[in-house]
């Protein structure tokens, strides 16, 4: 999957991260942003604190996705979704588009973005 506005996972992720003040960039520029560019990610924090902050963001994303009529894919539950998102969020070499890829695998988005 590529980073594109027509993909509901990408658009919903970007919208949610923007509303959570994790991103300040426009949609087109956001896909290449690294996790360490998100405001929750503080490289001066311990790995444990970064993981705690990532867990909070993953929880907010999960809640927001369900608020946008998303459902878990058939082989996914909340535990798997959270763990998969946290794994990306704590990896400072991963990009927002990598997070969008995993979100697209975890959730089925319905309706308008």
C-alpha positions, 0 to 999 in steps of 0.5 A, a space after each residue: 500500500 502506498 501513502 495516498 489520500 484515497 486510502 481510508 486507512 491513510 486518511 483516517 490515520 493522518 486526520 487522527 494524528 493531526 487532531 491529536 497534535 502529533 503531526 503539523 504537516 499536510 497530508 502529502 508530506 506526512 507519510 515520510 515523517 518518522 515516528 521520532 517526528 511525532 510529538 509524543 516521541 521524545 528521544 531523551 526519554 527512556 525506552 520504557 517512557 517512549 513505549 508508555 507514550 506510544 501505548 497512549 497514542 495507540 489507544 487513542 488511534 484505536 478509539 478514533 478508528 472505531 469512531 470512524 466506523 472501522 472494525 477489526 479485520 477477522 483475525 485481529 482483536 484489540 490486543 493484536 491491534 495495540 501491540 502491532 501499532 505500538 511496535 511501529 510507534 516505538 521504532 524511530 526508523 519507521 515512518 507514518 506510512 509504515 504505521 498506515 500499512 499496519 493500520 490497513 492490515 488491522 482495520 476495515 474502514 467503512 463510510 466517509 473519512 
